[in-house]
Amino acid sequence: MTDRRNDSLPVSQTLAEKEMEARDLQLQGIIELREERLIVEKEREVAGSVVFTREVRRETVQMPVELVTEVLIIEHLETGAGGTPHSITLDGAPLAAGERRELLVYREEARVEKRVVVSEQVRISKRQIVETRTFDATLAREELVVDPQGDVRVTESAPEDPLR
């Protein structure tokens, strides 16, 4: 079995143990000091909702439309100075005495209908806005407190300085 911190050395011969042998020290135990760290987990939740409906608003509008109506106009013309009889013509053809012709007169009528047309388009979309929030937390950390009692000499060395 090998030490995971240094795969080149067996567990029985770690660097710390070799150092202790070189300094003629006997290992009495190892104390792990721990500290708290913040771990942030985010959870997606429903913040609310938006409901869309199409409502029909009604209003009365007035639209002016020009309608054409034909009117028949009859004019009496004076006779000429020579006393010639009058000839009556309708649509370019003479009208004989006792003959009857019909002249059509037209008018326009409005027929109002409604049609549905697209008056506006509305695009609905979503986008994400990222905001950074700062959360405060108090973290605890263990420290080794050495309290010598009696005639005891304690020498501390940092892990980076193996010669102390």
KATAGI-V90273 format. One record per pair of residues at least 24 apart in sequence whose ideal C-beta (glycine too) atoms are under 8 Angstrom apart, sorted by the first residue. I is the first residue (numbers start at 0). J is the second residue. If there is no record, write none. Layout:
BEGIN
i->I j->J
i->I j->J
END
This chain:
BEGIN
i->18 j->161
i->30 j->143
i->32 j->140
i->32 j->141
i->32 j->142
i->32 j->143
i->33 j->140
i->33 j->141
i->34 j->138
i->34 j->139
i->34 j->140
i->34 j->141
i->35 j->138
i->35 j->139
i->35 j->140
i->36 j->138
i->37 j->134
i->37 j->136
i->37 j->138
i->39 j->134
i->51 j->123
i->64 j->109
i->66 j->106
i->66 j->107
i->66 j->108
i->66 j->109
i->67 j->105
i->67 j->106
i->67 j->107
i->68 j->105
i->68 j->106
i->68 j->107
i->69 j->104
i->69 j->105
i->69 j->106
i->70 j->104
i->71 j->102
i->71 j->104
END
